[in-house]
Amino acid sequence: MSLQGSPCWDRGGAAFVFTMLTPVAREAGYIVGLYGSLLSQSHGRDLDIVAWPWRVGEVGREELLDRLCRALGSVTAEPDYAGLRGVVARTTKLPDGRTIEIAVLCRGSS
């Protein structure tokens, strides 16, 4: 499986990205998970990823977002944005046009 293909996401593409990002996140002190409509349907227009701090000494949230986007070879056209309870999120696009939203929780958020 490659990241090239349809502008929509399916579960196979999501599993591929999840497998690729897991070691990058762990090295940075985080774990990642999937959420959103793709989990309840067989396809989706974007892929939603969430990251939680997993160990003390994790890198900063913006640094994690940078590392994950580099691993994907994605392009970010919009600035990061803040969500509820200290969440920092980034929307990024793969070279084939598919969109990924990555939300990073801060330590102690629930």
Beta strands, then each sheet from edge to edge (+ up, - down):
strand 1: 9-10
strand 2: 30-35
strand 3: 43-44
strand 4: 46-53
strand 5: 81-82
strand 6: 88-93
strand 7: 99-104
sheet 1: 1+ 3-
sheet 2: 2+ 4- 7- 6+ 5-
end
